[in-house]
Amino acid sequence: MKQFLKYVLATVTGIILVSVIMGILTVISLVGLAASNAGSKTVEENSVLTLTLSGQLEERAMSNPLSMLTGQVSEKVGLDEILKAISKAKENEDIKGIYIEAGLFSSDSPASAHAIREALADFRKSGKWIVAYADSYTQSTYYICSVADKLFLNPQGMVDWHGMAATPYFLKDLLAKFGVKYQLCKVGKYKSAPEMMTADGMSEPNREQVTAYINGIWNVMLKEVSQSRKIPADSLNAYADRFAALANQTDYVKMKLVDKLLYTDEVKGEIKKMLKLDADDDIAQLTLADMSNVKGKKKEGEQVAVYYAYGDIVDSETVGSINDEHSIVATTVCKDLEKLAKDDDVKAVVLRVNSPGGSAYASEQIWRAVTNLKAKKPVVVSMGGYAASGGYYISCNANHIIAEPTTITGSIGIFGMFPDFSGLLTDKLGVKFDEVKTNKHSAFGTAARPFNAEELAMLDQYVGRGYELFRKRVADGRKQSVEAIEEVAQGRVWLANDALKIKLVDEIGGLDKAVEKAAQLAKLSEYHVNSYPEESDWMSMLLDSESKGNYLDEQLRATLGEYYEPFTYLKSINKRNAIQARLPYFLVLR
């Protein structure tokens, strides 16, 4: 009897386990089906693309199959996703216009906002219309939406138009409270990234360069809004000086910042008029997600590859970026570029760079991979929001460099920043050290004490050699003398409009122009574009969505806001490569 019960129990247990496993496999299969479903979306006649500007803008959209299955709405949107949707809408005869609904939209840079605005302006050139509405416009969303034919605002809303400001952080005194300080070796009087850890305020060279590029960004915004809204630039500056966000709503119409004050339901009526619909007709709308399944141009001709390199530049996957998000991992990028070099189907490569820099060693390895790729096929760099320091290092040897007018680039300089924890360990925690060594520098880099003068001199020489190599890479890539590059180097940050004048970039434009140039260099009459790195299979994405980023991290970002990056930087400080070629971590543009 006992044996019978044992077999029955084992059978029941086995059935339960099989049912659980089958259930899991069914769920996974459904996720895979949802993630891999690239079915064609039918576009109704007289349709409208509804472009919702809210959430966090990133360089590239990353699919999350778990969110697709659970119906969660992602707080992140890819710049590439928006640009592709606008391009498809322009080509599709059944889509008559774009309705922009602006919300709390966080753009990663002024250059990304400019790219969206340019795509919308190109859409209007096709003879189609754009209508924009917001409960309240942030300065970034107003800049984008100002290109619209009609600009509407909620009767109780606001237009935040205030100008540009930079507010860098300085953490030296905070660290001192814990007995931590930094020792610095750097080359370049404009190389300001270490100031956050070693200074109380901005150096004069840093103030000079920041003043130059925020004024440059503001002038671009002024010019374009002025042209679209037919408001003199002087008037726009006067509105910013008066802090237009607190103006009476009716004054926005008088100032020509908006066309009408309307509630949401009234905006629908305006759109129906544009579509020549009756009041009780429904509006056929398409979302960004819908547009991903709308057929675009048929892929014909040879292949031009667009390889996306964005985020911090790091040595390996184990380091990661400062906020545990996307990073440019040298070991991975080098392998990917080698594959593209060997792929005979790829006739040219556009390297899409959006990076403030990072590890100098990793930047050199990627420079080498780009150089090897260039020896086999044309390489064109398309610069996004940032392509500075290490970001410029990996770009400088391309055949051609194209940047947005407000891209932040240059910053040809290098530094080494070394934390000294001896005050924390000895003074705060009471840890005592002693020393026995065989050679003069056997204890180099010990946590027991800071570097002495001789050791710092050695480090200075090491960092100096890194700068000389960086400068030579740029000189060779840009076909200029080392002396000429030195005149524009020293760690100075340049806006792309200014970088064009000093030959650090070749042309002003977006990703489309870079693709056209790559095709021209490869002598292609017909071509199509494929994006790389290729998206992972759905199983990898499912596992990755669980391992990368989580609910707590999203809540921490939402709570800390602009303080999120300094917090995560301090959290990962011991993982950073000591020798860096990068911009300041916490330069916030307001």
Secondary structure by P-SEA (a helix, b strand, c coil): caaaaaaaaaaaaaaaaaaaaaaaaaaaaaaaaaaacccbbbbccbbbbbbbbccccccbbbbbaaaaaacccccbbbaaaaaaaaaaaaacccccbbbbbccccccccaaaaaaaaaaaaaaaaacbbbbbbcccccaaaaaaaccccbbbbcccbbbbbbbbbbbbbbcaaaaaaacbbbbbcccccccccccccccccccaaaaaaaaaaaaaaaaaaaaaaaaaacccaaaaaaaaaaccccccaaaaaaaccccccccaaaaaaaaaaaaccccccccccccaaaaaaccccccccbbbbbbbbbcccccccccccccccccccaaaaaaaaaaaaacccccbbbbccccccccaaaaaaaaaaaaaaaacbbbbbbbccccccaaaaacccccbbbbcccccccccccbbbbbbcccccccccbbbbbbcccccccccccccccccaaaaaaaaaaaaaaaaaaaaaaaaaacccaaaaaaacccccccaaaaaaaccccccccaaaaaaaaaaaacccccccccccccccaaaaaaaaaacccaaaaaaaaaaccaaaaaaaaaacccccccccccccccccc
